Amino acid sequence: MIASPVPESNPVRSVASVSAGLAALLAALAMIGPFSIDTYLPAFPAIGTALGASPVAVQQTLTAYLVPFSLMIMWHGALSDALGRRRVILVGLALYVLASLFCVFGPQLFGSPATRIEYLWLGRALQGLCAGVGIVVSRAIIRDLLDGPAAQRLMARISMMFAIGPALAPVIGGWIHAFFDWHGIFAFMALFGAALWLATLRWLPETLPEEKRQSLHPVHLWHAYRSVFGHAEFMALSTALSLNFIGMFVYVLSSPVFLTQHLGVSPQGFAWLFVPCVGGLVIGSYISSRLAGRLSPRRTIAVGYIVMCLAAAANLAMNMAFKARLPWAILPFPFYTIGMAMAVPSLQLLALDLFPEKRGLASSCQAVVQTGTSAFSAAVLAPLLWSTPLMLAGGMAGSLLLGLCVFAIALWHYRAPQRTSL
């Protein structure tokens, strides 16, 4: 059971003082956005058949979700800085439940046969508007509660739990689809959101005292957003984080094609891709947690990049030499996600620590960069690359190389002389 809320006046300063239940709740809140991307992927062919839509039109339900997700995510953090973390999460989850129910019933109740996919686009867009509240505000809550290596350890612990959800999501979605058709997947999302709303109401503490809250005045917000988006080091760190993620995310977005067409996997066999990836994320997050306080953030990130580069190079080489087949076509992925998970907590915290007085807003801006690149990947990059496994391998390697270059820029060109965090 989750422990009693932590009083605002006595924020905790060690990972041990944060209950496992509270860490699990924060992980689940952070998970709901990515979970909403992956769960219905196995049902893409059935959705296209049921709604009379082409594969490209069904693929655009991802874009319809990610674009408003990336736009609204910019505001979740600012709202939580002004109104409190807990209140913003509760409102966002309530709206998410309603949007998920619209995805279940909207296309049938309101759409004609020619427009049903468009109503699903609308439902996904409504989901995207509110699903980002968990991932943004949970990061701010971690920094409200903890400092330094303790924050890195908790971020890594939450990353381990967080990783399980997106990996299990398509597996769960595939089995729900087998028994209840694709409507049941969105009904499951609604139930998941309702359960998180109840858990938040009961157990989540308010971690931002009244005296530390920020103004929502437009002039204040303008200057705040300009200071964050205009900060070269923050943007470089956030972009590097996003590009590392895209290296694996193109496979997630392309999984209906990569798994079913290139590898011959059934809709119930998506575990071939997602279980090894989650294993890598859990291992990498555990390593990051163990390295906190032993290696500097810069060195932890460097080790993560070495592991990712080796995995991406092996993936590219194998696809150049052989035809993609199970299981070897999957082997590089857990190693890539190990390296990615090692680097993520340090990259996130280094960026957030540049703005200690407005961590919620900075977390929003960080998420905007990541979801903006994810939306581009869903709309353009994945359809461009999924035609062959070699193209996907090249996309992973190219994205990682760009991420490494951007991190090098952050490290060598935008480090202030007095700052030693990098």
C-alpha positions in Angstrom: 0.0 0.0 0.0 1.2 3.5 -0.7 2.3 5.4 2.3 0.7 8.5 3.7 1.3 11.8 1.8 4.6 13.6 2.5 3.9 16.9 4.3 4.7 20.0 2.2 6.8 21.5 5.0 9.1 18.4 5.3 10.2 17.3 1.8 12.1 14.1 1.8 15.8 14.0 0.9 16.6 10.3 0.4 15.2 7.6 -1.8 14.5 5.4 1.2 12.1 7.9 2.6 10.0 7.8 -0.6 7.7 4.8 -0.3 7.7 2.1 -3.0 4.0 2.8 -3.5 4.5 6.5 -4.2 7.4 5.7 -6.6 5.0 3.2 -8.4 2.3 5.8 -8.6 4.7 8.4 -10.1 5.9 5.7 -12.6 2.3 4.9 -13.6 1.5 8.6 -14.1 4.5 9.0 -16.3 3.6 5.9 -18.2 0.1 6.8 -19.3 1.2 9.0 -22.2 3.5 6.4 -23.8 1.1 3.6 -22.8 -1.6 5.3 -24.9 0.7 5.1 -27.9 1.6 1.4 -27.8 -1.5 -0.3 -26.5 -3.6 -0.3 -29.7 -0.8 -0.9 -32.2 -1.7 -4.6 -32.7 -5.2 -3.6 -33.7 -4.2 -1.4 -36.6 -5.3 -3.8 -39.3 -8.6 -4.4 -37.6 -9.2 -0.7 -37.1 -8.6 -0.1 -40.8 -11.0 -2.8 -41.8 -13.7 -1.8 -39.3 -13.6 1.9 -40.2 -12.9 1.5 -43.9 -9.5 3.3 -43.7 -6.2 2.8 -45.3 -3.1 1.8 -43.4 -1.7 5.4 -43.7 -5.0 6.8 -42.4 -4.8 4.5 -39.4 -1.2 5.4 -38.9 -2.3 9.1 -38.7 -4.2 8.3 -35.5 -0.7 8.3 -33.9 0.0 11.8 -35.4 -3.4 13.0 -34.2 -2.4 12.0 -30.7 1.2 13.2 -30.7 0.7 16.7 -32.1 -1.8 17.9 -29.5 0.2 15.9 -26.9 3.3 17.9 -27.8 1.4 21.2 -27.9 -0.4 20.8 -24.6 2.5 19.3 -22.8 4.1 22.7 -22.8 1.4 24.0 -20.4 1.0 21.1 -17.9 4.2 22.1 -16.1 3.3 25.8 -16.0 -0.1 25.0 -14.7 1.3 22.8 -12.0 3.8 25.5 -11.0 0.9 27.9 -10.5 -2.0 25.6 -9.2 -0.1 22.7 -7.6 1.0 19.4 -8.8 -1.9 17.2 -7.5 -4.8 19.3 -8.8 -3.4 19.5 -12.3 -2.9 15.7 -12.4 -6.5 15.0 -11.2 -8.1 17.3 -13.8 -5.9 15.8 -16.6 -6.7 12.2 -15.7 -10.5 13.0 -15.6 -10.3 14.5 -19.1 -8.2 11.5 -20.3 -10.9 9.1 -19.2 -13.6 11.0 -21.1 -11.4 11.2 -24.2 -10.8 7.4 -24.1 -14.5 6.8 -23.9 -15.0 9.0 -26.9 -12.6 6.7 -28.9 -14.8 3.8 -27.9 -18.2 5.3 -28.9 -17.5 8.4 -31.0 -16.8 6.8 -34.4 -20.0 4.7 -34.2 -22.3 7.3 -32.7 -21.3 10.3 -34.7 -19.4 9.2 -37.8 -20.8 8.1 -41.1 -19.0 5.2 -42.8 -16.8 7.7 -44.7 -15.8 9.8 -41.6 -15.4 7.2 -38.8 -11.6 7.3 -39.0 -11.8 11.1 -38.7 -13.8 10.7 -35.4 -11.1 8.4 -34.1 -8.6 11.0 -35.0 -10.6 13.5 -32.9 -10.8 11.1 -30.0 -7.0 10.5 -30.2 -6.4 14.2 -30.3 -8.5 14.7 -27.2 -6.5 12.0 -25.5 -3.3 13.7 -26.5 -4.3 17.0 -25.0 -4.4 15.5 -21.5 -2.3 12.4 -21.5 1.0 14.3 -21.0 0.1 15.6 -17.6 1.6 12.6 -15.8 5.0 12.5 -17.5 5.6 16.2 -17.0 4.3 16.7 -13.5 5.8 13.5 -12.1 9.3 14.7 -13.1 8.7 18.0 -11.3 7.5 16.1 -8.2 10.7 14.0 -8.1 12.8 17.2 -8.0 10.4 18.7 -5.4 11.2 15.8 -3.2 14.8 15.0 -3.8 18.2 16.5 -4.7 21.4 15.3 -6.4 22.2 11.6 -6.6 19.1 10.8 -4.6 17.0 12.3 -7.3 18.9 10.3 -10.0 18.3 7.1 -8.0 14.6 7.7 -7.8 14.4 8.8 -11.4 16.2 5.6 -12.4 13.9 3.5 -10.1 10.8 5.0 -11.6 12.3 4.5 -15.1 12.5 0.8 -14.3 8.8 0.6 -13.4 7.9 3.0 -16.2 9.6 0.8 -18.8 7.4 -2.1 -18.0 4.2 -0.4 -19.1 5.0 0.7 -22.7 6.6 -2.7 -23.3 3.6 -4.7 -21.9 1.1 -2.3 -23.6 1.0 -3.8 -27.1 1.0 -7.3 -25.6 -2.0 -6.4 -23.4 -3.6 -4.7 -26.4 -3.1 -7.7 -28.6 -4.9 -10.0 -26.1 -7.7 -7.5 -25.5 -8.2 -7.3 -29.2 -8.3 -11.0 -29.5 -11.2 -11.2 -27.0 -13.0 -7.9 -27.2 -12.1 -6.3 -30.6 -10.3 -2.9 -30.9 -13.0 -1.0 -28.9 -12.0 -3.0 -25.8 -8.5 -1.5 -26.0 -9.8 2.1 -25.6 -12.2 0.9 -22.9 -9.2 -0.5 -21.1 -7.4 2.9 -21.4 -10.4 4.6 -19.8 -10.4 2.1 -16.9 -6.6 2.6 -16.4 -7.1 6.4 -16.3 -9.9 6.1 -13.8 -7.8 3.8 -11.5 -4.9 6.3 -11.6 -7.3 9.2 -10.8 -8.5 7.3 -7.7 -4.9 6.5 -6.6 -3.9 10.1 -7.1 -6.8 11.3 -5.1 -6.1 9.0 -2.3 -2.3 8.8 -2.0 -0.4 11.5 -4.0 1.0 14.3 -1.8 1.0 18.0 -2.9 4.8 18.7 -3.1 4.7 22.4 -4.1 3.9 24.7 -1.2 1.8 27.8 -1.9 4.7 30.2 -1.3 6.7 28.6 -4.1 4.0 28.8 -6.8 4.5 30.8 -10.0 2.3 33.3 -11.7 0.2 32.5 -14.8 0.3 36.1 -16.0 0.9 36.1 -19.8 3.9 38.4 -19.5 5.5 36.2 -16.8 4.9 33.1 -18.9 6.3 34.7 -22.0 9.6 35.5 -20.3 9.7 32.1 -18.6 9.2 30.1 -21.7 11.6 32.4 -23.6 14.3 31.9 -21.0 13.9 28.1 -21.2 13.6 27.6 -24.9 16.3 30.2 -25.5 18.8 28.4 -23.2 21.2 26.7 -25.5 22.4 24.1 -23.0 18.9 23.1 -22.0 17.8 22.7 -25.6 20.9 20.7 -26.5 20.4 18.3 -23.6 16.7 17.9 -24.3 17.3 17.4 -28.1 20.0 14.8 -27.3 17.6 12.9 -25.1 14.9 13.0 -27.8 17.1 11.8 -30.5 18.4 8.9 -28.4 14.7 7.9 -27.8 13.8 8.2 -31.5 16.4 5.6 -32.4 14.3 3.0 -30.7 10.9 4.7 -31.1 10.9 4.3 -34.9 10.8 0.6 -34.4 7.8 1.0 -32.0 6.0 3.2 -34.5 6.8 0.7 -37.3 6.1 -2.4 -35.3 2.8 -3.3 -37.1 4.9 -3.4 -40.4 8.2 -4.6 -39.0 6.8 -7.4 -36.9 3.9 -8.7 -39.0 5.2 -8.1 -42.6 9.0 -8.3 -42.3 9.3 -10.9 -39.5 5.9 -12.7 -39.9 4.7 -12.2 -36.3 1.0 -12.4 -35.3 -0.8 -9.5 -33.5 -0.5 -11.6 -30.3 3.3 -11.9 -30.8 4.3 -8.2 -30.3 6.2 -9.4 -27.2 9.1 -10.3 -29.6 9.9 -6.7 -29.8 8.7 -5.1 -26.6 9.7 -7.7 -23.9 13.5 -7.5 -24.9 13.3 -3.7 -25.0 11.7 -3.5 -21.5 14.3 -5.9 -20.2 17.0 -3.6 -21.5 15.3 -0.5 -20.0 15.0 -2.2 -16.6 18.6 -3.3 -16.6 19.9 0.1 -17.8 17.8 2.0 -15.2 19.2 -0.3 -12.5 22.7 0.4 -13.6 22.0 4.1 -13.7 20.7 3.9 -10.1 23.8 2.1 -9.0 26.1 4.5 -10.6 24.4 7.6 -9.0 27.0 9.2 -6.8 29.8 7.0 -8.1 30.2 8.4 -11.6 29.5 12.0 -12.6 26.4 12.5 -14.8 28.7 13.3 -17.7 30.5 9.9 -17.4 27.2 8.0 -16.9 25.9 9.5 -20.1 29.1 8.7 -21.9 28.9 5.1 -20.9 25.3 5.0 -22.1 26.3 6.4 -25.5 29.1 3.8 -25.9 26.5 1.0 -25.3 24.0 2.5 -27.7 26.6 3.0 -30.4 27.7 -0.6 -30.2 24.1 -1.8 -30.4 23.2 0.5 -33.3 26.3 -0.5 -35.2 25.6 -4.2 -34.7 22.0 -3.7 -35.8 23.1 -1.9 -39.0 25.8 -4.5 -39.8 23.5 -7.5 -39.4 20.8 -6.0 -41.6 23.4 -5.2 -44.3 24.7 -8.8 -44.1 21.6 -10.9 -43.6 17.9 -11.0 -44.2 16.0 -10.0 -41.1 14.7 -13.1 -39.2 13.8 -13.9 -35.6 15.5 -14.0 -33.2 18.6 -12.2 -34.3 16.8 -9.3 -35.8 15.7 -8.4 -32.2 19.1 -9.0 -30.4 20.6 -5.5 -30.6 17.5 -3.8 -29.2 17.8 -4.7 -25.5 21.4 -3.5 -25.6 20.4 -0.2 -27.2 17.7 0.3 -24.5 20.3 -0.5 -21.8 22.4 2.4 -22.9 19.5 4.7 -23.4 18.1 4.0 -19.9 21.6 4.6 -18.4 21.7 8.1 -20.0 18.1 9.2 -19.5 18.0 10.1 -15.8 21.2 12.2 -16.0 20.1 14.0 -19.1 16.7 14.8 -17.7 18.0 16.0 -14.3 20.9 18.1 -15.8 18.3 19.9 -17.9 15.8 20.4 -15.1 18.5 21.7 -12.7 19.2 24.6 -15.0 15.9 26.1 -13.8 15.4 25.2 -10.1 12.7 27.8 -9.6 10.4 26.6 -12.4 11.0 22.9 -12.7 7.4 22.2 -13.8 7.7 24.6 -16.8 11.2 23.3 -17.6 9.8 19.7 -17.5 7.1 20.8 -19.9 9.6 22.3 -22.3 11.7 19.2 -22.1 8.7 17.1 -23.0 7.7 19.4 -25.8 11.1 18.8 -27.5 10.7 15.0 -27.1 7.1 14.7 -28.2 7.7 17.1 -31.1 10.3 14.8 -32.5 8.1 11.8 -31.7 5.2 13.4 -33.7 7.6 14.0 -36.6 8.7 10.4 -36.4 5.1 9.1 -36.5 4.0 11.4 -39.4 7.1 11.3 -41.5 10.1 9.2 -40.3 8.4 5.8 -39.6 6.5 5.6 -42.9 9.6 6.6 -44.7 11.8 3.9 -43.0 9.5 1.0 -42.5 9.7 -0.4 -46.1 12.8 -2.4 -45.2 14.6 -3.5 -42.0 17.8 -2.0 -43.3 16.1 1.4 -43.6 14.9 1.1 -40.0 18.4 0.2 -38.8 19.8 3.2 -40.7 17.2 5.4 -39.0 18.3 4.1 -35.6 22.0 4.7 -36.3 21.4 8.2 -37.8 19.2 9.4 -35.0 21.7 8.2 -32.4 24.6 9.9 -34.2 22.7 13.2 -34.2 22.0 12.8 -30.5 25.6 12.2 -29.8 26.6 15.2 -31.7 24.1 17.4 -30.0 25.2 16.2 -26.6 28.8 17.0 -27.5 27.7 20.5 -28.3 26.0 20.8 -24.9 29.1 19.4 -23.2 31.8 21.5 -24.9 30.2 24.7 -26.2 27.5 25.7 -23.7 29.1 24.7 -20.4 29.5 27.8 -18.2 32.9 27.9 -16.5 31.5 27.9 -13.0 29.1 24.9 -13.7 30.5 21.5 -12.9 27.3 19.4 -13.3 28.2 18.4 -16.8 
